Amino acid sequence: MNEWLNIIFRWVHVIAGVMWIGHLWFFNFVNSQVAKTFDPDSKKKVVPQLMPRALYWFRWGAAWTWISGILLLGIVYYMGGNLLPAEPSMSVGAGTAFGLAALVVGFFVYDVLWKTPLKKQPFAGTVVSLVLLIAVTWWMSCWFSGRAVFIHVGAIFGTAMAANVWMRIWPAQRKIIAATRDGQAPDGALVALAGMRSKHNTYMSVPLLFLMVSNHYPTIYGGSNSWIWAIGFVIVGFLLTWAMYAKSAGPAPAKY
């Protein structure tokens, strides 16, 4: 039964994840550049038609990716024997509570952090966020198996991203779309909030994709310092995302 549930949930997870991340990248690497060329009349016509449809698949893709991911986390790690090392320092129950708490607390800390003045200083905010992530990753490595550390870092990202979609991006976009439809200028604070959180999700998505498939690479997560590798891949993922943003703003993507 566990094997069949693993297959079903993993299939749903991949399909929903492709739907979600695909739309996320469309918004950030394609639509963000095209929207700059719209005049007010074009926005009034295009935005109310395009955005609700795209955001429908975007937000429900996020929801089902997160739901199926939590179910997989339970089957593979909390009930599957992959959470703790061979000589554990805590019980499975305590590890499960710790792992789930890390997801919730992770988003709460991130959300509060990016409501402070750091939201206007993205580089400083990123450095602070990365330092906190390093601390959490090292702490998890003291209790969890290397494989579980990798997947929980990914789950922290995935939880923050899904919460961003439903609690920050979608509520703001509803008001932005309504204002655009009525021919009014959207609230600048809402536009900034939705744009910032969408950009955060994009930066988290690239390392997230590696972390979600990291169970295929025991050479990486199996060492004594696997948490350093996890952070290394996060940083590389951020750099790759930066490069994709730079490419999307250049002339090449607009050419046939």
Number of C-alpha atoms within 10 A of each C-alpha: 6 12 10 9 13 18 13 13 21 17 13 18 23 16 14 23 23 16 19 25 20 14 21 24 19 13 22 18 19 17 14 15 16 11 14 9 10 13 9 13 11 11 19 19 13 15 18 18 13 12 15 15 11 15 20 14 16 24 22 18 25 27 20 21 26 22 18 21 22 18 17 22 23 16 18 17 22 21 15 12 12 18 27 24 17 10 8 14 12 12 11 18 11 9 20 18 11 14 23 18 12 19 19 14 13 20 20 13 13 16 16 9 15 19 11 11 10 14 16 12 11 14 11 12 18 15 11 15 15 15 13 14 19 18 12 16 21 18 13 22 22 15 20 26 24 28 27 25 27 29 22 24 28 25 24 22 24 25 24 25 24 24 21 22 25 15 11 20 23 19 14 21 21 15 15 21 21 16 16 19 19 11 14 13 12 18 12 10 10 18 15 13 18 21 19 18 19 21 18 18 23 23 22 22 23 20 25 24 15 17 22 17 12 19 17 10 10 12 10 19 22 14 14 11 13 22 28 17 15 26 20 14 18 24 17 13 20 19 15 15 19 14 11 16 18 11 13 18 14 11 8 9 12 11 5 4
